Amino acid sequence: MIHNNNFSRPSPVTIGKYRVAACPQALDSGRFAAQVSIASGRGSASTDRVMRFCDDFSTHDAAAHYALAQGIEWVHQTTRFH
């Protein structure tokens, strides 16, 4: 199977100290896994949480948008009471 790597993906979003970026991965089946990177800090104090979700998606864009929405929701839930 040939994968087209010229996908558009939503731009990373900055929310406070967090940078949320979708990073979907092509699966051998031709479908896509949704992954999101949530980074914060700088230099040696930086952290990067990467979450991969169980559902797979028929398009790169669908996986990217789902991952970005989940990452934004995680940030909102994490910062809600701080």
Order of alpha helices (4+ residues) and beta strands (2+ residues): beta-beta-beta-beta-beta-alpha
